[in-house]
Amino acid sequence: MADNFLPYHVPSIGPQEIAAVSAALESHWITAGPRVQEFQKAFRAFVGSEHALAVDSCTAGLHVVLAALGIGPGDEVIVPDMTFCATANVVMHVQAKPVIADVTRDTYHIDPAAIERSITPKTKAIIPVHYGGQLCDMDAIMDIAQRHRLFVIEDSAHTIGVKYRGRMVGTIGNATVFSFYATKNLTTAEGGMITTDDDDLAEKIRILTLHGISKDAWKRYSAQGTWYYEVVAEGFKYNMTDLEAALGLVQLRRLPEFMARRRRLAERFNAGLKDVRGIRIPATLPYNDHGWHLYVVEINEQVCGVSRDRFIEAMREHGIGTSVHFIPLHRHPLYRNKLGVKPEQFQRSEEIYQRIVSLPLYPAMRDEDADRVISAVQETLGT
Ligand SMILES: *Cc1c(COP(=O)(O)O)cnc(C)c1O
C-alpha cells in the first residue's frame, strides 16, 4: 500500500468554517438559534423556494415530510432500487410500505416506466433520488404524479445547487430534502434542509421537527418570546443546531467555488479515462446540469478481464480510496425479507451494481491527485 494514501473523501473545512463555529460557541447559542434562522433564510434565497426548514439530517427530513403529508399504515411509497437505505427506511418509519422500482441503465435514476408499473390504489408518493449529481427526469415524474395524484418528495442528497431544464432543484416537487452529511457537496457535519412552496406543509414540518410544539425554541427563549407553548402533534427532535448552521452559512458561500472545482476535476477524469478499454465514464444528460457529487465509472469485466472487486483492490494497492454507490436495496436482507423482493425484478440495477465504482472527487483534490487516479486506472486496466 502506498504511504501517501488518497482517501475517498476529505471535507473542505477551512479557517472560515473554524472561525464561524468558534463564534457560535462563544455566542452561547449552541443549539437552534439565530444562525439556524439565518441559514434557512440564505438557503431559501439560494434555492428560490418559499420555505427552507433546517433539520439534523436528510434522513430526518425525509421522515418528517412523510409524516407531515399524513403518509402512514396501508400506504405505499415508490423509491428507486439504486439508493442509500435511508430513502426506504423512512417509509418504514411511518409504517408505510416502500415499493422499490428499477432504475434507468444510463444514469441510475428511477425509471418513469417502472414507477407507472409500481402504482397501485395504495400509492401515495414517489421519492425520486437525484443520483450522483444529476436530476431525474422530473417532467416525466411530475406528469405521472399529477395523473395519479401522488406527492413527489425529492431526495436531493446529491444535488445541491443543480438545475433541471433551468429550474433549480428544491422548487419542483412537493418537497425536496438535502443532506449536509460529511461526504456531501456542502457539509455541516450532520444536517439537512427541506424546501417547499407549500405553506401548510411547511408549518406542519416546522411543528413536527421540534416535538410537535407550536412555537420554536428560539422564539420561546428570545426577548419577544414567552414561556408558554403547546404540544399539538407527536413530533420528533429533528432540529439543526447553531454550530451546524454556522458551518452551513460558510459552506453555502463557498458552494460556487466547490461546484466549479468538482466540474474541473470531472472534466479531467473524463478526458483521461474515456479511451481506457473496459471502463465507462459517467453518462451525462443533455437537459441537465451536473453537480458531480459522485464520479461513478463502470468496469466491464468481459472487456478488460478485471472484475469490479479486483479493480477496487488494485486501486487500494495504488493508494487510492474508492467506494460503491450503492449496494441496491433489493440486495439487503431487510428489504428482501420484509418486501419479498428478488434480484430478477431489478435487472438493470443488478447489472449496474456488478460494475460500478465511485472514484474520489472532492474540491480539496489537486490536479495531481486526479492524474494519479487516472494513471492508477490505466495501469489496473492495462492500457
Ligand atoms: C447521504 C444520503 C442520504 C442520507 O443523508 P443523511 O443526511 O446522512 O441523513 C439519503 N439519501 C441519499 C441518496 C444519500 O446519499
The ligand as an SDF file (V2000), in Angstrom:
LIG
                    3D

 15 15  0  0  0  0  0  0  0  0999 V2000
  -26.4280   10.5730    2.1900 C   0  0  0  0  0  0  0  0  0  0  0  0
  -27.7510   10.1850    1.6400 C   0  0  0  0  0  0  0  0  0  0  0  0
  -28.9180   10.2260    2.4240 C   0  0  0  0  0  0  0  0  0  0  0  0
  -28.8970   10.4450    3.8990 C   0  0  0  0  0  0  0  0  0  0  0  0
  -28.3990   11.6860    4.2910 O   0  0  0  0  0  0  0  0  0  0  0  0
  -28.1830   11.9770    5.8420 P   0  0  0  0  0  0  0  0  0  0  0  0
  -28.0470   13.4660    5.8950 O   0  0  0  0  0  0  0  0  0  0  0  0
  -26.9330   11.2730    6.2600 O   0  0  0  0  0  0  0  0  0  0  0  0
  -29.3680   11.5060    6.5760 O   0  0  0  0  0  0  0  0  0  0  0  0
  -30.1340    9.9670    1.8150 C   0  0  0  0  0  0  0  0  0  0  0  0
  -30.2100    9.6610    0.5090 N   0  0  0  0  0  0  0  0  0  0  0  0
  -29.1190    9.5880   -0.2640 C   0  0  0  0  0  0  0  0  0  0  0  0
  -29.2800    9.2530   -1.7070 C   0  0  0  0  0  0  0  0  0  0  0  0
  -27.8520    9.8170    0.2780 C   0  0  0  0  0  0  0  0  0  0  0  0
  -26.7590    9.6950   -0.4940 O   0  0  0  0  0  0  0  0  0  0  0  0
  1  2  1  0
  2  3  1  0
  2 14  2  0
  3  4  1  0
  3 10  2  0
  4  5  1  0
  5  6  1  0
  6  7  2  0
  6  8  1  0
  6  9  1  0
 10 11  1  0
 11 12  2  0
 12 13  1  0
 12 14  1  0
 14 15  1  0
M  END
$$$$
